[in-house]
Amino acid sequence: MLILCAFSFLFLEANLALGLHIPFLQPSQTLLSSSGAPGANPYALKNHGNVAYTTNVTLNGKTFEVVLDTGSSDLWLNTENVELPGIKDSGISVPIVHRGLALSKDPLVTGAVSVGNFTWGGHAVQNQTFVHIGSSKHLKSRYHGVLGLAPPGGSNMLRKLVKHPEYNTTNILNHVFNATPHEPNLITLGLTRNNLSETTGGVFTIGEIEPGYRRIIQSPRLAVVSDTFWGTFMDGIIVNGRRIKGGSQSHNMIRVPAGKTLVSLDSGMETALAPAMYVDAMYSKLPGAKFDGRDGYNLPCDTRVNISLVFGGTKYPIHPIDTVGPEGLDKHGKVKCVGKFRYTPRDFGLDFVLGTTFLRNVYSLFDYGYWTPGVKSLPYVQLLSVVNPNKAWQDFPAMNTERVRQLTNPNSPSGTPSVYVASVISQPQVAAPTATPSIAQKIKKRMDWSFWLIFGLLGLVIMLFVFLAIDRVYGIVSGKGYKSLDEQNRV
């Protein structure tokens, strides 16, 4: 036992001398499983080719698939060809402006306020007001509507119903918060990344934080500066090691501090909008980049660029696969790729609108604060990076090859999983274009040196014990062995 203890001590000392860190193997804390199983999450998000993230809601017994949207505040549903017995139609028309890609190019949708019984993820709300649209011409693909999760101040329906007190204007989330007063009035969102298929969309929670991601409470609290959208200030961006900040063009009555920009976090939008100076800094000098003459850049599909956004002094890297992406096929049948950051229109009122091209790279927490009756705290946002930038840089070529292959030959077999899961790291780093050795390689290399060092030290330990044993035998024979204090003190 003594030899084993000495061996363990020397092994530890050798590791410290070599700087060898043995990783503790813990259960995976990735955000999602690539199997696509929604698990116990009752909201069962779906990812439609990274374009839209949807969930199912039920209204008077009918199921609707709706886009989960932190960029708008109203619930509206396409009720075309759907019979909804028991629905109360108010006859009050409401215009809704939605620029997300769930809609056609015309962002204006007009519907009527109605009242029905609503169920979502195990939460039931009686007499929930919503806007129903009688035509699907504004909607793309299979989506049946939009579930707005932005602050209640952004609700067009709420403004219309101010003069109609007979209608309950409480939004869906506040209904849920009021029904669960023992839980925090917050939501969290983590989105998957896939190629072109339909897969599980990620994690959405109400009143709790997903296990394994509670470190998000240590992230900077970003003050929300608007009661109509999830708006906060950004410190700047880092592009290939170069920092850019300032240049705000916001003009919506919110005073933007010097050197910062005003940002909206919008899960209902696929791309991202940014001031021209930022988009130019990201793409204009890259090989093969061509300005499209409107609001962005065409780029080779294999373009890699390091982009990080900075909030509250913390860097949040964006996976290279999210900075440049396909936009269909050109006239020759080749995949056309574009920069996923586009110019913000000058009359937009904001600097940045960060859609899912950014939100896939973070786990997000949105706290409603005093927007929920009875709560006095200020609303805020927290972000936790879910990207290992070095690994993302290395993974990009294979991921890009797969998504291009799926566009040009979607029926061919592939061994590549359709969901790419980002791992959480505590301190994000800017990705470097050079590959870095894996932990296993480092351990193997250092263990080769450790083996011979430890083997030699073990030999010395054995020799030491042999010497001590001989000395003890000699001491006993010569009468120089150990004596108790009592024996030594006897006269």
N, C-alpha and C positions, 0 to 999 in steps of 0.2 A: 504493500500500500504506500509506504514511504517513497519507494522508487517511482511508482506511478504519479504520486503528487509532485515529486521533483521533475519528472518528465513533463507533466502538464504545465508546470511553472516555466520550464525552459522553452516549451513549445510556444507559450504565450509570449515570452520575451523575444523569441526569434521572430514571431509574427509582427510584433511591435517594431522591432529593428528593421524589418523589411517593408514596413508600411502595408502589410497584407490585411485586408478587411474581409472576414468571412461573413457573407450575407446570411441573415436569418431568414429561412424560407417560411413565408406566411401565406395563408390563403389569398388567392387573387382578389384584388379590390378593383378590378376593371369595372367600368360603368355598366357594361352590358355583356351578355354572352353572344358570341357569333352564331349560336344555334338559332337565334331569332325567337326564342321562347320568351313571352312577356312576363313570365314568373307571376309573382303575387301582386304586381302593380295593377290596381283595378281600372286604370284609365287606358291601358292597352294602346299606346301610341303606335302609329304606323309611319314608316318613312317611305315616301313615294319618290324614289330616285333622287333624293336630296333636294327636291323641289318644294315639297310640302310635307308637314307633319300633322297627322290627323288623329282624332279620337272619335268614338261613337257616343252619341247622346240619344236619349229617348224622349219623345214628346208625345203625350197622349197615346202611348203604346207603339208609336212608329219610330224606327231607328234612322238616324241621320249621321252620316260621316262628315265631320266638320274640321276645318283647319284650326289648329291651336295657335292663337295669335296674340302675342304680347304687344302688338303695334296698334290695336284697336280695342274699343271698349264695349261694343254691342254684340249681342247674340242675334244673328240673322240666319234664316234657313230658306232654302229653295223648296217650296212646297208644290211645285208644278207636278201635276198628275198624282198627287198624294192626297188621299182622303184622311182628314183629321177630325173625327167626330168629337164634339165637346169643346172645340177651340172657339174662344170669344174674339171676334174681330172688332177692333175699336173704330175702324174707318179713318184713323189718323195716319197720314202718310209721313214717312221719314226718309230724307235723303242720307245715304251713307257713302262716304268716300273711302275707298280702300285701294291702295296702290300695290298690294301684294300680288304675287304671281298666281294666286288662286283665281284671279279674276281676268277678264279680257282687258284689252288696252284701255277701254273706257272705265275709269275708276269710280264713276258715279253710279250708284245703285239706289233705286227708290223702292220702298216697300211699305207695308202697313203694320202698325203696332197691333199685336195680338196677345192673348193670354192663354196659357196652357199649363199642364202638369209636366214637370221636367225631371228627368233622372239622368245622373251622370256619375259613374264610378262609385255607385252605392249611395250617393246623396240624392235625396228626393226633395223637390221644391214644388209646392203647390202654388198655382196662380202666378207663374213666372212670366213676366213680360218679355217679348221678343219681337223681332221684325221678320215678317215673312215676305219672301219674294216670289211672285207668281210665274217667273220666267227664268230659264237657266242660261240665257244668252250671255250673261255676265260671268258665268262660271266655266272653268276648264275641267275637263275629264269628269271624274266621278264625284267630286266634292259636292256636298249638299249644303254648305254654308260655312260660316265663320263663328268661332267662339272667342270673343274678345276678352283678353285678360289684362288690358291696360287700365290705368286709373279711371275711376268713374267719371271724373271731370271731362273725359274725352267722349262721352256718350252723346251722340246726336239724339237718340231716343229719349234720354233723360231731359234734355233741353226742351224737346217737344212736349213732354208730359208735365212740365212745371205747372201748366195751367189746367191740368186734369188730375186733381188729387184723388180721384176715385181709383186710380191705377197705382199699384205698388211698384215703385221705381227702383227698389233694391236690386242690385245686380247679382249674378249667380254666385260669385265668390263671397260676397258679403252675406248672402243667405247661408252658405256653408260655414263661414266663420261664426255667424251668430248661433248656429246650431251646435257648434263645438267650441264654446267659450274657454274651455280648459286648454286648448291648443293655440300656438302662435298663429297670428293671421298672416301667414306667409305661404308662398308657393316656391317650388324648386323645379328646375328643368335641366335635363341632360339629353342631348340629341345624338343619335347614331350617325355614322357615315357609311354609305354603301355605294355601289356602282349605279346600275340603272333599274334594279329590280325593286319590288315592294318587300320591305322587311319590317321587323320591329323598329319602332321609331325612337325608343329611348325610355327615359324615366321622367315621370311627372308626379309630384307629390303636393299635397295640401296640408299645411300645419305641421309638417315634419321634414327632416332631412334624411336623405337616403343613407342607410348604413354604409360606412366606409368612406363617406365624404364629409364627415362632420368637421374636418379641418377647415371647411369653408368659413366657419364662424371666426377663424383667425385672420381671414382675408380683410383688406381694408373695407370699411363701410363707405359706400359711395352715396352721397346725398342725392336724393331725387329732387330735381329743381322745377318740376312741372306737375300740375295735377291733371294733365290731359294725356301724357305719354310717359314712358319710362325713360326720362331724360336725366342725364348726368354729365359731368365734365370729364374730358379725357386729357391727360398730360401731353400726349403726343404719340408718334409712332417711330419705330426703328426699322429701317430698310437696309438690309445688308450691312448692318453696323452703323449706318448713318441715322442720326436722330433728326426728326422734323417735328416742329410744334408751331402753335399759333395760327394766324391767318384766318380767324373765325369770320364767317360771312353771315352769321345768324342775325336775324332781325325780327324776332318774335317776342319782344319785350323782356326777354331773359338776359340779364347782364352776364356776359361771359368774362371770367377773369383773364387778365393778360397771359398770353402763352398757352391758353387752353382752348378747347373746342367743345361744342355742344353735341351730344351723342344721344341717339334713340336706339334702344335695344328692341328688335322687331323680329319675332319668330315667324311671322307671316310673310316674310320677304326672303327670297332665295339669295339674292346677291347683296352687295353692300354699296352704299353711296358715300362719296367723300369729296371734299373740295378738289378742284382741278390740280392744285399744286401737289397734293398728296398722291393722287392717281398717277400724275406724271413722274413723281419720284419713285413710285413702285415699278413702273413698266417702261417708261420712255427710252431708257438706255439699255434695255435688255436686247440680246441678239435676236434679230428677226421681228422685233416689235414694230407694228404699224398702227398709227392712229386711225380710227375708223371714220374720222370726220364729224363725229357727233359727240360722244360722251365716254369713249373708252378705247381700248387697244386690242387688236388682233395679235395673237402670239402663237409660236409653235407649241404644240401640245406637251412637249417634253420640257418646257420652261420651268425652272425651279427658282424661287425667290424667297429669301428670308424676311418675313414681316412679323413684327411684334407690335401690339398695341399696349400702351402704358396707362394704367388707371391707378390712382392713389399711390404712385411710386412703384407699382408692381408690374412686371412685364408679363404679357399674355401672348405667347407665340401662336401663330396660325400655321397649321399643317400646309406644306407646299401644295398638296392636292386640292386645297380649298382656295388658293390664290389665283389659279388659272384653271379654267374648266371648259369642257366641250359645249358648243352651241350648234349642234346639228352637223349636217354634211354640206360641203360646198357642191358646186355644179359638176365637179369631177368625182364625186362620191367619197372624197376624203374628209376626215373629221376636221371641223373648224373649231379652234379654241380661242377664248377671249379672257381678258383679265376680269376677275370677279368683283373688283372694285370699279365702279363707274362714277362719272361726274355727278355731283349733286346739282340739280337745277338751281339757278340763282334765286328763284322765287319760292324755294321750298321752305325757307325759314329755319332750317337746321344745317349743321355742318356734316355730320355723319349719321347715316342710318345703317346700323349693323344687323344684317339679316342672319340667316342660318349659316352663311359662309364663315361667319365669326363664331356664332353661338355653338356650333359643333365642337369648338375647341375649348369650351369652358363648361363647368357645371355652375348654373346660375341660381341665385336666391333673390326673390323679390318680396320685400316686406311691405305690407300695405299701410302700416302705421295708423295715423289718425283718419285714414279714409274708411276705416271700419268704425261704426258708432261705438263709443265707450272706450276707445283706445286713444291715448294721448301722445304716444311716441311718434317720432318723425319717420316717414317712409324712407327706405334705403334699398340699395342693391349690393350684393356681394358676388364675386366671381372667383372660381377656383380653376386653375389651368388643368386640363386633362390631356395635355400633349407633351410627350418627350421629344424635344426638338431634334436631337441628334438621331434618334431612331426614325422620326418622321422623314428626315432628309434621306436616310438610307432606304426607307421603304418606298419612297416616291416612284422610282423607275418602274418597279413591278406593278404598283397600284395604277399608274398611268397607262402602262401597256394593257392592263386588263380592262380598264374603262374604255379605251380606244377600240380594243377588240370587240367589246360588247356592242359598241355602236356600229361597227362595220360588219360584224358577223354575230348577231346576238344569239343565234341558235347553236353555236359551236360549243363543245364541252370545255369546261375549265375546272382546274383544281383549286382556284383561288376563291376563298370565302367571299360572299357578297357583302358582308358587314366588316368594316375595319374598325377595330376597337382601340381607342387611345388609352394609354395607361397614365395614371395620375402620378405626378412627381411634385415634391414639395416646393422646389425652387426652380422655376423654368429658366432655361438658358437659351441664348440665341443660337440657332442651328448653324453648324459649320459645314462647308461643302466637302470636307474630308471625312472619311470613315473613321470611326473610333473602335478600338478593340472591345469585344464583349467582356462582361464580368468573368465569364467562364474562362476565356482565353487568358485574362490577367491572372486569375487564380492559378490556372495550370502552370503558367510560366513561373510564377513566384513559388508555387509548391515544389517545382523541380529544384530550385535553390534551397528551399526550406528543408527538403528531405535530407540532403547531404549535411546541412548545418546541424539539424536535429540529431542525425545519426552520430555525428562526431561528438556532440554534447552528451548524448546518452552514454557513449563509451567512456567519457570522462567521469560521469556520475558513477558508473559501475566500478571504475578504478578507485574512485574515492571511497566507496563503501568497502571494497576489498581492503584498502589501506586501514580504514577504521576498524575493521574486524581483526586484522593482524595486531594492530596496536592494543585492542582490548584484550586479546589472548595473552599478549606479552605482559600487560599490566597485571592481569590476574595471577600469572605464574610468579612474577617478581614481587607481588604484594603491593603493587602500586595502583591496585584497582580502586574503584569508587568506595568511599566510606561515608556512612551517614554522619550528620552533624553530631549526633549523640556519641558515636564512637570517637570522633575527632576530639570531643571535649572531655573525654574520660582521662583521668590522671593515672 
